[in-house]
Amino acid sequence: MRGCGRSGSTAAANGCERFPDLGATVHCAEAPEELAEELPERYSSCFSVVEYFDLYDRPSQMCAVELDDPHHVVLFTVKGRTADVLNKVIDIEPEAVHRAEEAIFRAFPGVKRVRAEIKFPPEELRGPARVTLRNDDLVIDLPATVAEYRASLGKRTRQNINQYTNRLGRAHPDFHLVRFERDEISFELVEKVAQWNTVRMRRRGLVSSFEAQPATMGPLWSLLQRYGLALCGYIGDQCVAAQLVLCVGRDTWVHTVSFDSRYEDMHLGLLMAYFTVVESIERACSRVHMLWGTPVYKQRLGAKPVPAYQVSLFRARSYKILFAREKWHKDELNRIYWRTRHGVKRTVVGIAGVVRGSQPDDQRPA
């Protein structure tokens, strides 16, 4: 069983506990403002900034673990027997996760489970753990120049981008890009993007996240006001496409790309994604995160899947049994559904191909 006492700790009157053997300081009452201000530059994650926590997690209290060598700032909130790490989709070493987890257990004896997100294989975790979500962030590691990026793409992709760009220019010679940053981004633009996205999802027989949860538009707009870039495609004075991006630290995070369905044949989805990558290179960014879903066109643009896992870390194996009823995250169930559906489709198509290939020519369907 994990040690949960105060052995080796030094307590201070300001609500901090120091654990020298872990190289950890736990701020038990409230995370200092100066630590929270480190998050954007330290982790470059749009899911690891205080504004995101306030808008989406809405913790009643934010505590913090400060680690030494290497330095990390891990914000968390405690509710009952569970501590939820608020930092999400960040680069952090397995050993640092273990030290932060151990420090939380020591500082909060009533906590039996720590929930966190990691980007390394769960097998590298110490102690009893359970994976409750796995997903792939599709990431493009950016070179220094646009020429290097284009050279890294497949020949067919380069040809398609050139073809689609030329076709767009011939059909709409007044097409141009307009950039809105932070407080220049209007709520009306967010509503327009949500409307386009809803129409396109309905045509595919799906439900847009904006339609399912319309209340998320407000928090998204607030986050865009602080970190946002809206790359918009205009024909004349009419906006026909928009890519909503969050620029945090050295990385850009593509939140939503959408366009007026009347211009479906112009391949604006692919082109706007490509324009965003070019924009990110010109801003000297390190990576573009294209997040989850519709992987084909993202991989054509050079994105590689980076697994992210949501895990529960337990004080002792007996508590793993206690929390045995915890369910997989709905996003993980959705991912499994689509993976299974696509797998079945590929199998059916493959079998059909084998059957057709085995038939005499005069028996094959025309």
C-alpha positions in Angstrom: 0.0 0.0 0.0 1.2 3.5 -0.8 2.5 5.7 2.0 -0.1 8.3 2.8 1.4 9.8 6.0 3.3 13.0 6.3 6.7 11.3 6.7 9.4 13.3 5.0 7.2 16.3 4.5 7.6 19.9 5.7 4.4 21.9 6.3 4.1 25.6 6.1 1.5 28.0 7.4 0.4 29.0 3.9 -1.1 25.7 3.1 1.9 24.2 1.3 3.6 20.9 2.0 7.1 20.0 0.8 8.2 16.5 0.1 12.0 16.6 -0.4 12.3 12.9 -1.4 9.9 13.6 -4.3 11.2 17.0 -5.2 7.6 18.2 -4.8 5.7 21.0 -3.3 1.9 20.7 -2.9 -0.1 23.9 -2.7 -3.1 22.4 -0.9 -5.3 25.5 -0.6 -4.9 27.3 -3.9 -2.5 27.3 -6.9 -0.4 30.4 -6.8 -1.2 32.8 -9.7 2.4 32.8 -10.9 2.4 29.0 -11.3 -0.8 29.1 -13.4 0.7 31.8 -15.6 3.6 29.4 -16.5 1.2 26.9 -18.2 0.8 28.3 -21.7 4.5 28.6 -22.5 5.6 25.5 -20.5 3.1 23.1 -22.2 1.8 24.8 -25.3 -1.5 23.0 -24.8 -4.9 24.7 -25.3 -6.2 22.1 -22.8 -3.7 23.2 -20.1 -4.5 26.9 -19.5 -6.5 28.3 -16.6 -9.0 29.8 -19.0 -9.9 26.3 -20.3 -10.2 25.0 -16.7 -12.5 27.8 -15.7 -14.7 27.4 -18.8 -14.9 23.6 -19.1 -13.8 21.9 -15.9 -15.1 24.6 -13.6 -13.3 23.4 -10.5 -14.4 24.7 -7.2 -10.8 24.9 -6.1 -7.5 24.6 -8.0 -4.6 23.1 -6.1 -1.1 22.6 -7.5 1.9 20.2 -7.4 5.2 21.9 -8.2 8.0 19.5 -9.2 11.7 20.1 -9.4 14.2 18.7 -11.9 12.6 18.6 -14.4 10.3 21.4 -13.4 6.5 20.8 -13.9 3.4 22.5 -12.7 0.5 20.2 -12.2 -2.9 21.7 -11.3 -5.6 19.5 -9.8 -8.9 19.6 -8.0 -10.1 17.3 -5.2 -13.7 16.1 -4.9 -14.4 13.4 -2.4 -11.9 10.5 -2.9 -10.8 11.6 -6.3 -8.2 14.1 -7.4 -8.5 15.2 -11.1 -5.4 16.5 -12.8 -6.5 19.5 -14.8 -3.5 19.7 -17.2 -4.4 17.8 -20.4 -2.5 16.7 -23.5 0.9 17.8 -22.2 4.4 16.4 -22.5 5.3 15.0 -19.2 7.6 12.1 -18.2 6.3 8.9 -16.5 8.5 9.5 -13.5 7.1 13.0 -13.1 3.5 11.7 -13.2 4.5 9.2 -10.5 6.0 11.9 -8.3 3.0 14.2 -8.7 0.6 11.4 -7.9 2.5 10.3 -4.8 2.7 13.9 -3.6 -1.1 14.3 -3.9 -1.7 11.0 -2.1 0.6 12.1 0.8 -0.9 15.6 1.0 -4.5 14.4 0.8 -4.9 11.1 2.8 -8.6 10.9 1.9 -7.9 10.7 -1.8 -7.8 7.2 -3.2 -7.7 7.8 -6.9 -5.9 10.4 -9.2 -7.3 10.8 -12.7 -4.9 12.2 -15.3 -4.2 12.3 -19.0 -0.9 11.0 -20.4 0.8 10.8 -23.8 3.1 7.8 -23.1 2.2 4.1 -23.0 0.3 3.3 -19.8 2.6 0.4 -19.2 5.2 2.9 -18.1 3.1 3.9 -15.1 4.0 2.7 -11.7 1.4 1.1 -9.4 -2.2 0.1 -10.0 -3.9 1.9 -12.8 -6.7 1.7 -15.3 -7.1 3.2 -18.8 -10.5 4.7 -19.3 -9.9 6.6 -22.6 -7.6 6.3 -25.5 -7.6 8.6 -28.5 -5.1 9.9 -31.1 -4.2 13.5 -31.4 -3.2 14.0 -35.1 0.0 16.1 -35.0 2.1 17.8 -37.7 5.7 18.5 -36.6 6.5 21.7 -38.5 9.7 22.4 -40.4 11.2 25.9 -40.7 9.9 26.8 -44.1 6.8 26.2 -46.2 9.0 24.8 -49.0 10.3 22.1 -46.6 6.8 21.3 -45.6 5.5 21.0 -49.2 8.5 18.8 -50.0 7.5 16.4 -47.2 4.0 15.9 -48.6 3.2 13.1 -51.0 3.3 13.9 -54.7 -0.4 13.3 -55.1 -1.2 15.6 -52.2 0.9 18.4 -53.7 -0.8 17.9 -57.0 -4.3 18.0 -55.4 -3.5 21.2 -53.4 -2.2 22.9 -56.6 -5.2 21.7 -58.6 -7.8 22.7 -55.9 -6.1 26.1 -55.4 -6.1 26.8 -59.1 -9.7 25.7 -59.5 -10.8 28.0 -56.7 -8.9 30.9 -58.2 -10.5 30.4 -61.6 -14.0 30.0 -60.2 -13.6 32.8 -57.6 -10.7 35.1 -58.5 -11.6 37.4 -55.6 -11.1 34.6 -53.0 -8.8 35.8 -50.2 -7.9 35.1 -46.6 -8.7 37.4 -43.7 -7.2 36.9 -40.2 -9.0 37.8 -37.0 -7.1 37.4 -33.7 -8.3 37.1 -30.1 -10.8 39.9 -29.3 -11.3 40.6 -33.0 -13.2 37.3 -33.3 -16.9 37.9 -33.0 -19.5 35.6 -31.5 -21.4 35.9 -34.8 -18.5 34.2 -36.5 -18.5 31.3 -34.0 -22.3 31.0 -34.6 -21.7 30.9 -38.4 -19.1 28.2 -38.1 -21.4 26.2 -35.8 -24.3 26.5 -38.3 -22.1 25.4 -41.3 -20.8 22.5 -39.2 -24.3 21.4 -38.2 -25.6 21.5 -41.8 -22.7 19.3 -43.0 -23.0 16.8 -40.2 -26.7 16.4 -40.8 -26.0 15.6 -44.5 -23.7 12.8 -43.3 -26.4 11.5 -40.9 -24.4 12.7 -37.9 -25.1 15.2 -35.1 -22.7 18.1 -34.7 -21.2 18.7 -31.3 -22.5 22.3 -31.6 -26.0 21.0 -32.2 -25.8 18.4 -29.4 -24.3 21.0 -26.9 -25.1 24.5 -28.1 -24.0 25.9 -24.7 -20.4 25.2 -25.7 -20.3 28.1 -28.1 -20.0 30.6 -25.3 -17.0 29.0 -23.6 -15.3 28.4 -27.0 -15.7 32.1 -27.9 -14.3 33.1 -24.5 -11.2 30.9 -25.1 -10.8 32.3 -28.6 -10.8 35.8 -27.2 -7.7 34.9 -25.2 -5.8 32.6 -27.6 -7.7 32.5 -30.8 -7.0 32.9 -34.5 -9.8 32.8 -37.0 -8.5 32.2 -40.5 -11.4 33.0 -42.8 -11.8 32.6 -46.5 -13.7 35.4 -48.3 -15.2 35.6 -51.7 -15.6 39.3 -52.2 -17.1 40.6 -48.9 -18.7 37.3 -48.0 -17.2 34.9 -45.6 -17.5 31.3 -47.0 -15.1 29.3 -44.8 -13.4 29.6 -41.4 -10.9 27.7 -39.4 -11.0 28.4 -35.7 -7.5 27.9 -34.2 -6.1 28.2 -30.7 -2.5 29.5 -30.5 -0.9 28.5 -27.2 2.8 28.8 -26.6 4.7 27.3 -29.6 1.7 25.2 -30.9 -1.5 25.8 -32.8 -4.6 23.7 -32.1 -7.2 23.4 -34.9 -10.6 23.4 -33.1 -13.1 23.6 -36.0 -12.9 24.0 -39.7 -16.1 24.6 -41.6 -17.5 26.2 -44.7 -20.6 27.2 -46.6 -21.9 23.9 -48.1 -22.7 25.8 -51.4 -19.0 25.7 -52.1 -18.6 21.9 -51.3 -17.0 21.3 -54.8 -14.2 23.7 -54.0 -12.5 21.4 -51.5 -12.5 24.2 -48.9 -12.1 21.8 -46.0 -8.7 20.5 -47.2 -7.6 23.9 -48.5 -8.4 25.8 -45.3 -6.5 23.1 -43.3 -3.5 23.5 -45.6 -3.7 27.3 -45.3 -3.6 26.9 -41.5 -0.5 24.8 -41.6 1.2 27.4 -43.8 0.1 30.1 -41.4 1.5 28.2 -38.5 4.9 27.8 -40.2 5.0 31.5 -41.0 4.3 32.2 -37.3 7.3 29.9 -36.4 5.2 27.4 -34.6 6.6 24.0 -33.7 3.5 21.8 -34.2 -0.1 21.8 -35.5 -2.5 19.7 -33.5 -5.4 18.6 -35.7 -7.0 16.7 -32.8 -9.4 13.8 -33.3 -11.7 12.5 -36.1 -11.6 12.4 -39.9 -8.0 11.2 -40.0 -7.6 10.7 -43.8 -7.2 14.2 -45.0 -5.2 15.2 -41.9 -2.7 12.4 -42.5 -2.4 13.5 -46.2 -1.3 16.9 -44.8 1.4 15.1 -42.8 -0.3 14.5 -39.4 0.9 11.6 -37.4 -1.2 10.0 -34.6 0.0 10.7 -31.1 -1.9 8.5 -28.6 -3.4 10.1 -25.5 -4.8 8.2 -22.6 -7.1 9.0 -19.7 -6.0 6.9 -16.7 -7.0 6.4 -13.1 -4.1 5.9 -10.7 -4.9 4.2 -7.4 -3.4 4.6 -3.9 -3.5 0.8 -3.6 -4.8 -2.2 -5.6 -7.7 -2.6 -3.3 -9.0 0.8 -4.4 -8.8 -0.3 -8.0 -11.4 -2.9 -7.1 -13.4 -0.2 -5.2 -13.7 1.9 -8.4 -14.3 -1.1 -10.6 -17.6 0.4 -11.7 -16.0 3.4 -13.3 -17.1 3.5 -17.0 -15.1 4.2 -20.1 -15.4 7.7 -21.4 -18.1 8.2 -24.0 -15.5 9.4 -26.5 -13.7 6.1 -26.2 -16.9 4.2 -26.8 -17.6 6.4 -29.8 -14.0 5.7 -31.1 -14.5 1.9 -30.7 -17.8 2.1 -32.5 -16.4 3.8 -35.6 -13.2 1.7 -35.6 -15.4 -1.4 -35.6 -17.8 -0.1 -38.2 -14.9 0.8 -40.6 -13.3 -2.5 -39.9 -16.4 -4.4 -40.8 -16.9 -2.3 -44.0 -13.3 -3.1 -45.1 -13.8 -6.8 -44.4 -17.1 -6.8 -46.5 -15.5 -4.9 -49.3 -12.5 -7.3 -49.3 -14.7 -10.4 -49.3 -16.7 -8.9 -52.2 -13.5 -8.3 -54.1 -12.4 -11.9 -53.6 -15.8 -13.2 -54.7 -15.8 -11.1 -57.8 -12.3 -12.2 -58.6 -13.2 -15.8 -58.4 -16.2 -15.6 -60.8 -15.8 -16.2 -64.5 -16.0 -13.0 -66.5 -19.4 -13.9 -68.0 -20.9 -14.2 -64.4 -19.6 -11.0 -63.0 -22.1 -8.1 -62.6 -21.9 -5.4 -65.3 
